[in-house]
Amino acid sequence: MRRVLMSLSAALLAVGCSSGPQPKPPEPAPAAPAPAPVAVKAPSVGATPVGPELIGAIDVKALDPTTNPCDDFYQYACGNWLKTTKIHADKAVWTRSFSSIYEKNEQLLRTIVESAAAGKADPADPFVKKVGDFYGTCMDEPKAETASLKELKSELAKIKAVKTPRQLATLVGEMHQTGAGPFFNFGSEQDAKDATLVIAGADQGGLGLPDRDYYLKDDAKMKAIRDAYVAHVEKMLTLAGEPAAQAKTDAADILTLETALAKASMDKVDRRDPYKVYHRLERKGLVKLAPHFDWKAYFTARQHPAIEQIDVIVPDFFAGLDKVLTSTPMPKLQAYLRWHEVSSASNALGKDFVNARFDFMRTLTGQKELAPRWKRCVAMTDGALGEAVGRTFVQTTIGDKGKADAKAIVHGIEAAMGEDLKGLSWMDDATKKAAAEKLSKVNNKIGYPDKWRDYTSMKIGTSSLLKNRREADRFESNRDLNKIGKPVDRDEWGMTPATVNAYYNPSLNEMVFPAGILQDPFFGPEKATAANFGGAGMVMGHELTHGFDDQGRQYDGDGNLRDWWTKASADAYNTRTACVANQYDQYIAVDDVHLNGKLTLGENIADIGGLKLSRAALMAKNGGKLTQDQERVLFISFAQDWCTVQMPQMARLRATVDPHSSSQWRVNGPVTDNPDFARVFGCEANTKMNPANRCQVW
């Protein structure tokens, strides 16, 4: 449930780029001075930046050789690609790395699920019939218009029948079991202070817009989005059968209710502090905060009536929820539940619902066209049965050699971090020793699980897509809640094998790299070593650095939330991270919207550290020496993985909710703080990519 997964990129909001003036130099902090001018020169205008033996290791056609890499390295590495690349109509973002891999994976998954739907046996997948039935039913659009709508009407009838607080809590529990999320979130989580145990976590939730800020900010763009949201809710309720006048009234009431929940919610920056989101109040504490919600009925509906061990993640939210429940008449609560039921079901319904949902999402993201049905069905099938489909997927992608090569890079990155720890002047010996111990305990998961998920109890049929969706959600809900009160399963994966992403989980002290991301351009067994380190190596260095970013550093090697730092080392660390936060505060994401340096702090620390570690690991692999060509390939490969075009609406959305910086600054930020970059590209002192003061943490 509340897993602390700090990934290289968010799934929907994978990456982004922006334009804007260069920022002011970061505030001075204890950091390395800029290097003296060096003899190495930047590539001349129109020249190829590397020699012929490594020319294929970078995308020369993507470069903008008219830009000085010391002025704007992102533009230099990506400029021609940015000028010539169009966003696919069914996307709001297109990234040279993530998007191209995702589309390739999508085609492979399509082949797998279509074969399953055709009834072909798959020796790698014991659940091939479930996969085939899920995908085949999803592709039956007429059935979505009839059978799925009938399923929805049945659920809406239950909401209409609610009369008492007990019935309300029972219904909320049933909705949580089947994928809807009214009022709050509830699931399992690893106990932050006892990493061996799984407990329950009760968290804020219940919003239909992406974040609390969408309800609380009063600028013109947010007001316009709220107006569009109310119109969207009204239309969806009308499609579900409400009279037009009633739908209009209900939509306004729903916004009022959700605004009250937003006001009670903790903001994104505060949620990054693990101590602020850990409160073992147990069941009695939760009941005390929200006594007007029938928790006994709720837990019974979730099929776990005996739950007692609970982290109430945001206590103020549940106190606020209680006020909402006591001040809102039952008809308005019913309208709110109807909306969340319809919204949850919408992508499994007929064209009118799907198109209405897309029309509103276009307001948020700028995406021009709805993705073809087969793409949406592939995504739903992977979401429901990802470790079934994944068994076949990994056989045709990473393979044993690829997994072994990726492991070797990870081990090189870890060794580089070990050497980095030894040389830190600002960290005392006691903290270095504890950090080294944590590093030695990092668990690496590469490619795919050693133990695959068992879907035997998931009942998938061919009668209704919505019914199958609800069954998949029910299966996952039960699987999740069944972990409460039991020892932590350290073999579990938080992503499917085909996912184009990676993550570090501090509660498990683990790095996870699915097969989905370990592909070209990030990684390839036949690629130049320097390019692999600039791509996959940087990803791995990024995730490892998360173990020592402002959140990850607060967990020990066993995953416990525990302060293992001396005060002197912690103070020195905080001074350095404040420098990073200030540096990124200056960067413009889109229009007049700046990055939030505190929100993006962990990802920025990971980007800066990941780039440094990838270079150090490459140097160690090459016997302590690197040619200028190898270093340039590493830096350019890193930058070109972030070449991104996106709709301005998506850029604004990401700047509001995403803890990752936009792509321009995921490149220019780290190289600005990397003295080796300035040396390799011959950047004179006080140029934009070689400032007088740098922010350096790791």
Secondary structure as UniProt FT lines:
FT   STRAND          6..7
FT   TURN            12..13
FT   TURN            45..46
FT   HELIX           52..57
FT   HELIX           60..62
FT   TURN            65..66
FT   TURN            69..71
FT   HELIX           73..84
FT   TURN            89..90
FT   STRAND          93..95
FT   TURN            96..97
FT   HELIX           98..117
FT   TURN            118..119
FT   TURN            123..124
FT   TURN            126..127
FT   HELIX           128..139
FT   HELIX           141..143
FT   HELIX           144..148
FT   HELIX           149..160
FT   HELIX           165..177
FT   TURN            178..179
FT   STRAND          184..190
FT   TURN            192..193
FT   TURN            195..196
FT   STRAND          197..204
FT   HELIX           213..216
FT   HELIX           220..239
FT   TURN            240..241
FT   HELIX           244..264
FT   HELIX           268..271
FT   TURN            274..277
FT   HELIX           282..289
FT   TURN            291..292
FT   HELIX           295..301
FT   TURN            302..303
FT   TURN            305..306
FT   STRAND          310..312
FT   HELIX           315..327
FT   HELIX           330..345
FT   HELIX           346..348
FT   HELIX           351..365
FT   HELIX           373..395
FT   TURN            396..398
FT   HELIX           399..423
FT   HELIX           429..440
FT   STRAND          443..447
FT   TURN            456..457
FT   HELIX           465..481
FT   TURN            482..485
FT   TURN            490..491
FT   TURN            497..498
FT   STRAND          503..505
FT   TURN            506..509
FT   STRAND          510..514
FT   TURN            515..517
FT   TURN            520..522
FT   TURN            525..526
FT   HELIX           529..532
FT   HELIX           533..537
FT   HELIX           538..546
FT   TURN            547..548
FT   TURN            550..551
FT   HELIX           552..554
FT   TURN            557..558
FT   HELIX           567..585
FT   STRAND          588..590
FT   TURN            591..592
FT   STRAND          593..594
FT   TURN            597..600
FT   HELIX           601..621
FT   TURN            622..624
FT   HELIX           628..640
FT   TURN            641..642
FT   STRAND          644..646
FT   HELIX           648..657
FT   HELIX           663..672
FT   HELIX           675..680
FT   TURN            681..682
FT   TURN            685..686
FT   TURN            688..689
//
